[in-house]
Amino acid sequence: MEVNISLNRYFEIIGLLYTCSHPDLNDKEVWNKAAKEYHISADELAYKIGPVPKKYFSTFQKNVSISSQADFDFFFSDEDDAFILLLQVVCANHPQWFADCDPQITNEEISIAFANILSEENKQEIDASPSDKEIIELLETTGYPSTTCWKMVLFLQSPKDKIKKLSQLIRENQTAYEKALAAIDRPLKKLLDAFPRSELFGNNIHQGAIVTPTLIYPTLELIQVTGTTSTSFIGLFVNELYQLLEKSRSAQDKILPVLKALSDSSKFDILCSLMKAPKYNLELAEELNLTAATVSHHMNVLLNHRLVDVEKRDGRVYYTIKKDTIRETIASLSWVFLGESK
């Protein structure tokens, strides 16, 4: 696995320009959606991951420059994540296209690059410019929405002209990008120094790939295979997402045994009785019409799950309900199923 130690400016700037056109993609709903998808707390996700990307986005937006609104609208006005990701991946892998104002590239070169991305399942790289019919056939096999396919067709009707216009948008926003990086210089350096950390979702797939960090998608693992080569863009906060997922799994491991204990009617009745006052073994046995041995068995289970506590008083062992555990269980249920902070 070959690891890049810096962000890819073309991948990032294209993503940042898209965010400028859709600022709602950076609001709380994004975190809520991600948290719901991963079954983790939206508040914790936003707290742990949100501040650095938010400053990055907002600084770029304050300094963005758009000389041609028509060109900007063509690329970024539609809410089309699939098209933007295609654009980002291909452009990131072809930095020579943006070397100067009039790069020495051809329509064929650009068409072949996009065709190879579209034909991801193809084990052989495409080395000849596809016809319009072949492009449409490729798009039909991708499963992309019709809006993305139509946008791609329009793009590939004059790819060199479109790349030149995109290059202009990128060049005139280099300063905005540099300011955005400067605004998060210290945390970004720490994130890049530690990249990549822990395991990755697609760890096996990343083997042999060229791995590049990204901040525009802080928790994304994007794996792109073209012929025999593999490229991966990994969010700088993927490790933090892992930690939250592990916390969620840990919460589940604690919740299930407690819920199982509470599902037993006798144990539930014991806890309800202890809510009124502490009681000793024989008291509970008499009240609930159980044998002392049965009560002892139930109390052992409840003690193991920290649902009850014991205290010695007047030569007897009294049981009391452990309310903190009940509160923790309720909080964990809210955290796992409702995404509310514990």
Salt bridges, closest charged atoms under 4 A:
GLU44 OE2 - LYS247 NZ 2.84
ASP71 OD1 - LYS165 NZ 3.85
ASP78 OD2 - LYS151 NZ 3.24
ASP102 OD1 - LYS164 NZ 3.82
ASP161 OD2 - LYS165 NZ 3.31
GLU178 OE2 - ARG9 NH2 3.20
ASP193 OD2 - LYS189 NZ 3.10
GLU221 OE1 - HIS206 NE2 2.82
GLU240 OE2 - ARG197 NH2 2.84
GLU246 OE2 - ARG249 NH1 2.54
ASP264 OD2 - LYS267 NZ 3.83
GLU287 OE1 - LYS279 NZ 3.81
ASP309 OD2 - LYS322 NZ 3.59
GLU311 OE2 - ARG313 NH2 2.60
ASP324 OD1 - ARG327 NH1 3.04
GLU328 OE1 - ARG306 NH1 3.84
